[in-house]
Amino acid sequence: MGASEKLKTDNLRKRLGLGSISLLLFVIGLLFSFSFGKHGALGDTILRFVGLNPWSNGETGLHYTMFYSLIFYIPAWIIGNKFKSDLGAKTGKILSVIMIVLTLLFSLFIIA
């Protein structure tokens, strides 16, 4: 068995586990923070339902749901890092790190 065949076999053996939650949390974070089409972000709806304003100035200004999405991205990164061998853990970890960095960089430019 060659190295490439072994790599393919290892990828097929990955199973759902706690690390798979990493990718799920990442997707929830995306749904929470981004608007799709004519509809607002899911996070906007949830925040309004609990009585919080998703924007700093009515319907404009700083979009708070962007920061609330870190509630999903940070655990996704931690879980993906801890349970590396589970299906989707590496993808969830990498994508979550990208979104954490982008959110923090964006906040530096907006707030500063």
C-alpha positions as CSV (number, residue, x, y, z in Angstrom):
1,M,0.0,0.0,0.0
2,G,1.5,3.3,-1.1
3,A,1.4,6.6,0.9
4,S,-1.4,8.0,-1.2
5,E,-3.6,4.9,-0.7
6,K,-3.0,5.0,3.0
7,L,-4.0,8.7,3.1
8,K,-7.2,7.9,1.3
9,T,-8.0,5.0,3.6
10,D,-7.4,7.2,6.7
11,N,-9.7,9.9,5.3
12,L,-12.4,7.2,4.8
13,R,-12.0,6.0,8.4
14,K,-12.8,9.4,9.9
15,R,-16.1,9.2,11.7
16,L,-18.5,11.7,13.2
17,G,-17.5,12.6,16.7
18,L,-17.3,15.6,19.0
19,G,-14.9,17.3,16.5
20,S,-17.6,17.2,13.9
21,I,-19.5,19.8,16.0
22,S,-16.7,22.2,15.0
23,L,-18.0,22.5,11.4
24,L,-21.6,22.7,12.6
25,L,-20.8,25.6,15.0
26,F,-19.0,27.4,12.1
27,V,-22.0,27.1,9.9
28,I,-24.3,28.4,12.7
29,G,-21.9,31.3,13.2
30,L,-22.2,32.1,9.4
31,L,-26.0,31.9,9.5
32,F,-26.0,34.1,12.6
33,S,-23.8,36.9,11.2
34,F,-24.4,37.1,7.4
35,S,-27.5,38.3,5.5
36,F,-28.7,36.1,2.6
37,G,-30.7,37.8,-0.2
38,K,-33.5,40.0,0.9
39,H,-33.6,38.4,4.4
40,G,-31.6,39.8,7.3
41,A,-29.2,37.7,9.2
42,L,-30.6,35.0,11.5
43,G,-28.8,36.7,14.3
44,D,-30.7,39.9,13.7
45,T,-34.0,38.1,14.1
46,I,-32.9,36.3,17.3
47,L,-31.5,39.5,18.9
48,R,-34.7,41.4,18.1
49,F,-36.8,38.5,19.5
50,V,-34.9,38.8,22.9
51,G,-35.3,42.6,22.8
52,L,-31.8,43.6,21.7
53,N,-30.9,45.8,18.8
54,P,-28.6,44.2,16.2
55,W,-27.3,47.5,15.0
56,S,-25.7,50.4,17.0
57,N,-27.7,53.1,15.2
58,G,-31.1,51.6,14.4
59,E,-30.7,49.9,11.1
60,T,-27.2,51.2,10.4
61,G,-23.9,51.5,12.2
62,L,-22.0,48.8,13.9
63,H,-23.5,45.3,13.3
64,Y,-23.4,43.6,16.7
65,T,-24.3,40.2,15.4
66,M,-20.8,40.1,13.9
67,F,-19.4,40.1,17.4
68,Y,-22.0,37.7,18.7
69,S,-21.0,35.2,16.0
70,L,-17.7,34.8,17.9
71,I,-19.7,32.8,20.4
72,F,-19.9,30.1,17.8
73,Y,-16.5,30.6,16.1
74,I,-14.3,30.4,19.2
75,P,-15.8,27.1,20.5
76,A,-15.6,25.7,16.9
77,W,-11.9,26.4,16.8
78,I,-11.3,24.9,20.3
79,I,-13.3,21.8,19.6
80,G,-11.7,21.3,16.1
81,N,-8.3,21.7,17.7
82,K,-9.0,19.2,20.5
83,F,-10.7,16.5,18.4
84,K,-8.6,16.6,15.2
85,S,-9.3,13.1,14.0
86,D,-13.1,13.5,13.7
87,L,-14.8,14.2,10.4
88,G,-15.1,17.9,9.7
89,A,-13.0,19.0,12.7
90,K,-10.0,20.3,10.6
91,T,-12.3,22.2,8.2
92,G,-14.3,23.7,11.0
93,K,-11.1,24.7,12.9
94,I,-9.5,26.3,9.8
95,L,-12.7,28.2,8.7
96,S,-13.4,29.3,12.3
97,V,-9.8,30.7,12.7
98,I,-10.3,32.6,9.4
99,M,-13.6,34.1,10.6
100,I,-12.2,35.0,14.0
101,V,-9.2,36.8,12.5
102,L,-11.4,38.6,9.9
103,T,-13.9,39.7,12.7
104,L,-11.1,41.0,14.9
105,L,-9.4,42.8,12.0
106,F,-12.7,44.3,10.8
107,S,-13.5,45.5,14.4
108,L,-10.1,47.2,14.6
109,F,-10.8,49.2,11.5
110,I,-14.4,50.1,12.4
111,I,-13.8,51.0,16.1
112,A,-10.4,52.7,15.7
